[in-house]
Amino acid sequence: MNQQTIPAPAPLRPWALTVLELPMDDPRVRPLLDELAVEYDTRYGDLFGRGAAAEELNRYPAGEFAGPDGALLIVQEHGASVAGGAFRRHGPDTAEFKRIWTHSAHRRRGLARFVLAELEALAARRGYRKVYLTTGPRQPEAKHLYLNTGYEAQFDLGADPETIGPLAFTKDLPR
């Protein structure tokens, strides 16, 4: 029997990462958004219809993710965009996190947790006191990430996620 060996993910080396705040139309953002669209269509195409990912990714004007009320962060390693995330204003003191993503070739290294911490720190510096975010019912790894980083589920954790729709979370930011 032929077994394929899957290499272990490269360890996270924060000193080798560069965090950039970029506009949505910057070419360094495109690889992550393109892969995110494919991932959304793969996971949710039978639920929401093919092409719904592009609609979701374009739901908000790019300006909502620009400072001072918003931000889009890209994490680069050796000049390649490997992860990212964004936020926009959700309320007077609440940021809404969106598009937290790790490129498929770089998963299982702690990059999503790194992005989340960077977004939280920047949102707090910009005066936000709370975070609101949602993830899809077919993204259990995201659900676990948020629960393991101090986010409170705003839904019944015992319910079938497919019956809930978007899974909402909140978190208070340190002052």
C-alpha positions as CSV (number, residue, x, y, z in Angstrom):
1,M,0.0,0.0,0.0
2,N,1.4,3.4,-1.0
3,Q,1.0,6.1,1.7
4,Q,1.6,9.7,0.9
5,T,3.4,11.7,3.5
6,I,2.0,15.1,4.1
7,P,4.7,17.6,5.2
8,A,4.2,19.4,8.5
9,P,3.2,23.0,8.2
10,A,6.1,25.5,8.5
11,P,6.3,26.9,12.0
12,L,5.0,30.5,12.5
13,R,7.9,32.9,12.7
14,P,6.3,36.3,13.5
15,W,9.7,38.1,13.0
16,A,9.6,36.9,9.3
17,L,6.1,38.4,8.7
18,T,5.3,41.9,7.4
19,V,1.9,43.4,8.2
20,L,0.7,45.9,5.7
21,E,-2.4,48.1,5.8
22,L,-3.5,48.3,2.2
23,P,-6.5,49.6,0.1
24,M,-8.8,46.9,-1.2
25,D,-7.7,47.5,-4.8
26,D,-4.0,46.9,-4.0
27,P,-2.7,44.0,-6.1
28,R,-1.2,42.3,-3.0
29,V,-4.8,41.8,-1.7
30,R,-6.1,40.1,-4.9
31,P,-4.6,36.6,-4.3
32,L,-6.3,36.2,-1.0
33,L,-9.7,37.5,-2.2
34,D,-9.6,35.3,-5.3
35,E,-8.9,32.2,-3.2
36,L,-11.6,33.3,-0.7
37,A,-14.1,33.4,-3.5
38,V,-13.3,29.9,-4.7
39,E,-13.4,28.6,-1.1
40,Y,-16.8,30.3,-0.5
41,D,-18.2,28.8,-3.7
42,T,-16.8,25.4,-2.9
43,R,-18.3,25.3,0.6
44,Y,-21.6,27.2,0.0
45,G,-22.3,26.9,-3.7
46,D,-25.0,24.3,-3.2
47,L,-26.5,26.3,-0.3
48,F,-26.5,29.8,-1.8
49,G,-25.8,29.2,-5.5
50,R,-22.7,29.5,-7.6
51,G,-21.4,33.0,-7.8
52,A,-22.8,34.0,-4.4
53,A,-19.2,34.3,-3.1
54,A,-18.4,37.2,-5.5
55,E,-21.7,38.9,-4.5
56,E,-20.8,38.5,-0.8
57,L,-17.2,39.7,-1.3
58,N,-18.5,42.8,-3.1
59,R,-21.4,43.5,-0.7
60,Y,-19.6,46.5,1.0
61,P,-18.0,49.4,-0.7
62,A,-14.2,49.3,-0.5
63,G,-14.2,52.6,1.2
64,E,-15.8,51.0,4.3
65,F,-12.5,49.2,4.9
66,A,-10.4,52.3,4.7
67,G,-9.1,54.3,7.7
68,P,-9.9,55.8,10.0
69,D,-13.1,53.7,10.5
70,G,-11.8,50.6,8.8
71,A,-8.7,48.8,7.7
72,L,-7.5,45.9,5.5
73,L,-4.4,44.1,6.7
74,I,-2.3,41.7,4.6
75,V,0.4,39.5,6.1
76,Q,3.3,38.8,3.9
77,E,6.0,36.3,4.2
78,H,9.0,36.5,1.9
79,G,7.1,39.0,-0.2
80,A,4.0,36.7,-0.7
81,S,0.6,37.5,0.7
82,V,-0.2,34.6,3.1
83,A,-3.1,35.9,5.2
84,G,-5.2,38.9,5.9
85,G,-8.3,40.4,7.3
86,A,-10.3,43.6,7.5
87,F,-12.7,45.6,9.6
88,R,-15.3,48.3,9.1
89,R,-17.4,50.3,11.5
90,H,-20.4,48.4,12.8
91,G,-21.5,50.8,15.4
92,P,-20.3,53.8,17.4
93,D,-17.8,51.7,19.4
94,T,-17.9,48.4,17.5
95,A,-15.8,47.1,14.6
96,E,-17.0,44.4,12.4
97,F,-14.2,42.0,11.3
98,K,-14.5,40.6,7.8
99,R,-12.5,38.5,5.3
100,I,-10.1,36.9,7.9
101,W,-8.3,34.5,5.6
102,T,-5.2,32.3,5.3
103,H,-4.0,31.2,1.9
104,S,-4.5,27.4,1.6
105,A,-0.8,26.7,1.3
106,H,-0.1,28.3,4.6
107,R,-2.8,27.0,6.9
108,R,-2.3,25.2,10.3
109,R,0.5,27.6,11.2
110,G,-1.3,30.1,13.5
111,L,-1.6,32.8,10.9
112,A,-5.4,33.3,11.4
113,R,-4.8,33.8,15.1
114,F,-2.0,36.2,14.3
115,V,-4.3,38.2,11.9
116,L,-7.0,38.3,14.5
117,A,-4.6,39.7,17.1
118,E,-3.3,42.3,14.7
119,L,-6.9,43.4,13.8
120,E,-7.9,43.6,17.5
121,A,-4.9,45.7,18.3
122,L,-5.5,48.1,15.5
123,A,-9.2,48.4,16.2
124,A,-8.5,49.1,19.8
125,R,-6.0,51.8,18.8
126,R,-8.6,53.4,16.6
127,G,-11.0,53.6,19.6
128,Y,-13.2,50.6,19.1
129,R,-14.3,48.8,22.3
130,K,-16.0,45.8,20.9
131,V,-15.8,43.4,17.9
132,Y,-18.6,41.8,16.0
133,L,-18.1,39.2,13.4
134,T,-19.8,36.3,11.6
135,T,-18.7,33.2,10.0
136,G,-20.5,30.7,7.9
137,P,-22.1,27.5,9.2
138,R,-19.7,25.4,7.1
139,Q,-16.5,26.9,8.6
140,P,-16.0,24.9,11.8
141,E,-12.3,25.8,11.9
142,A,-13.3,29.5,12.1
143,K,-15.9,28.8,14.7
144,H,-13.3,27.1,16.9
145,L,-10.7,29.9,16.3
146,Y,-13.1,32.5,17.6
147,L,-14.2,30.4,20.6
148,N,-10.6,29.7,21.5
149,T,-9.6,33.4,21.3
150,G,-12.2,34.8,23.7
151,Y,-15.1,35.5,21.4
152,E,-18.6,34.8,22.7
153,A,-21.1,33.0,20.5
154,Q,-24.3,34.9,19.9
155,F,-26.1,31.6,19.0
156,D,-26.9,28.3,20.5
157,L,-23.6,26.2,20.3
158,G,-25.7,23.0,20.5
159,A,-27.8,23.8,17.5
160,D,-27.1,22.5,14.0
161,P,-25.1,25.4,12.4
162,E,-26.9,24.8,9.1
163,T,-30.2,25.9,10.8
164,I,-28.7,29.1,12.2
165,G,-27.2,30.8,9.1
166,P,-24.3,33.2,9.8
167,L,-22.7,32.4,13.2
168,A,-22.3,35.7,15.1
169,F,-19.6,36.4,17.7
170,T,-18.7,39.3,19.9
171,K,-15.7,40.3,22.0
172,D,-14.8,43.2,24.2
173,L,-11.5,44.8,23.4
174,P,-9.1,45.8,26.1
175,R,-9.1,49.5,26.9
